Amino acid sequence: MAIQKVDLSQEESRLREELGLSSESFDVLLKLIDRRTDRPYSPEDVLLSMEDVAAMLQVSIRTLDTIVALGEIRVIWVRGQRRFTRKAIEAYVDAQTDFNRDILRRAA
């Protein structure tokens, strides 16, 4: 059985970009993975910061504050800081897509 050598720094960079995480959030994720070796890592386990979500949605932090204040995205509070699950962001995007589709139908 041949052992394949993997450049971890390149693999970590690729994964960080794929997940859309800041370097700080990715470092926290790696520490959590190190502690949780009893079960495989899943992207669903990652809690995203305000900065991460604003970048994903391509909006400002202030706009994201408004979206959260309106209750349009479910938020998790961790020691006074707002965090989001990827599933909550996907649900918000799906809801916006449905809303926009309905508006376009009414306008036609």
C-alpha positions in Angstrom: 0.0 0.0 0.0 1.5 3.3 -1.1 1.3 6.3 1.2 0.4 9.6 -0.6 2.1 12.7 0.7 -0.3 15.6 1.0 0.7 19.2 1.4 -1.5 20.2 4.4 -1.0 23.9 4.0 -2.4 23.8 0.5 -5.2 21.5 1.5 -6.1 23.7 4.5 -6.1 26.8 2.2 -8.4 25.1 -0.3 -10.8 24.0 2.5 -10.8 27.4 4.1 -11.7 29.0 0.7 -14.3 26.4 0.0 -16.0 27.0 3.3 -15.7 30.8 2.9 -14.2 31.3 6.3 -11.8 33.9 7.6 -8.4 32.8 8.7 -9.4 33.3 12.3 -12.6 31.3 12.0 -10.7 28.5 10.2 -8.1 28.3 13.0 -10.9 27.9 15.6 -12.4 25.2 13.4 -9.1 23.3 13.3 -8.8 23.5 17.0 -12.3 22.1 17.4 -11.5 19.3 15.0 -8.4 18.4 17.0 -10.6 18.0 20.1 -13.4 16.1 18.3 -11.5 13.2 16.7 -14.2 10.8 17.8 -16.4 11.7 14.9 -15.7 12.9 11.4 -15.8 16.6 10.5 -18.8 18.0 8.8 -19.2 21.5 7.3 -22.5 21.6 9.1 -20.6 21.8 12.4 -19.1 25.1 11.6 -20.5 28.3 13.2 -20.0 31.3 11.0 -19.3 34.8 12.3 -21.0 38.0 11.2 -18.0 38.8 9.0 -18.2 35.4 7.4 -21.9 35.6 6.7 -21.7 39.2 5.4 -19.0 38.1 3.0 -21.0 35.1 1.9 -24.2 37.2 1.2 -22.1 40.1 -0.2 -23.7 42.6 2.1 -22.3 45.0 4.8 -22.3 44.1 8.5 -24.9 46.8 9.0 -27.2 45.2 6.4 -26.7 41.8 8.1 -27.6 43.5 11.5 -30.9 44.6 9.9 -31.6 41.1 8.5 -30.9 39.6 11.9 -33.0 42.2 13.8 -35.9 41.4 11.5 -35.6 37.8 12.4 -35.0 36.7 8.8 -31.9 34.6 9.8 -31.7 32.4 12.8 -28.8 33.4 15.1 -27.0 31.6 17.8 -25.5 33.7 20.6 -22.1 32.6 21.9 -20.9 34.7 24.8 -22.5 37.8 23.5 -21.4 37.2 19.8 -23.8 36.2 17.0 -23.0 33.0 15.2 -24.8 31.3 12.3 -25.1 27.8 11.0 -24.6 27.2 7.3 -28.2 25.7 7.3 -29.6 28.9 8.6 -27.9 30.9 5.8 -29.1 28.5 3.2 -32.7 28.7 4.5 -32.5 32.5 4.3 -31.2 32.4 0.7 -33.9 29.9 -0.3 -36.6 32.1 1.3 -35.3 35.2 -0.6 -35.2 33.2 -3.8 -38.9 32.2 -3.3 -39.9 35.7 -2.4 -38.2 37.2 -5.5 -39.7 34.5 -7.7 -43.2 35.4 -6.4 -42.6 39.1 -7.0 -41.6 38.5 -10.6 -44.7 36.3 -11.2 -47.0 39.1 -9.9 -45.2 41.7 -12.1 -45.6 39.6 -15.3 
